[in-house]
Amino acid sequence: MADKGNIWELLGKSVKWEDVVRHGPKIVEAARVLYENSKQRQRQSPGSPGPAPGPEASSGRLADLEADIRRLQENEIEQAGLVADIASQLESLTRSVDALGSRVQTLLWLSGGALVAALAALALSLLR
């Protein structure tokens, strides 16, 4: 298994964080739409009538198929919920990255001002 430090280093290099930050709100909205659509399909499907079974279809096989369909629908809703959770975490990460970027920019301006002041002080001390 890879070292955790190497994983984070690989993740930092391979992920285009600028794209993640830029498209974060779109991903969150798509996850919400997916989740809502899954919930609506789940509400509609239990009451909707299916095709009439032919004489060759056994009732046991039909019951198994209906149970499989219900399990798949529940799994789809569960997965859509997970995608929505991941999207909200991504949205939170995006906000944090934006805040961090603002702080870094502020610190760069402050350090630039401090450098100018230090250079001015050095020039004044050399002139005296």
Steps between C-alpha positions, in 0.01 A plus 500: 500500500632846415612740767240764594745779424554365149126475445447865595797603286358308203155646560642850520681457170236312301186695594445826317374693802424809293245297302357347818450844651357643179250218443413431864158669497401316179593166658298578811195596294528187283519283812190664644308448176611134487391446859160665447437303179584175677262582783221585253551176306489304824171665599344438158614143433328299780152618396550484125350197329736270315431295188260213542689172549459239235392146575860376477626732780486342840387708795811404699731630229299822477524551875878449481528753218288755687717454810812548286354817351416637845853427621647672194279804552598522867864465402460777241350733761776413743766571238335828403507598868869416517567708189309789658709465817821494298384804305428693820844407631650617171306825533642546850849425371451753221399769748805419714733519200349835401547635853856369508572665165373833634719469808806415293439801276465726806821361648682553170394866496606544862836332444556713190427812703736383773770436240458850356516649851812295580668609178412862572642470851817341363539776240453769768755338727754476217447866404580627852 
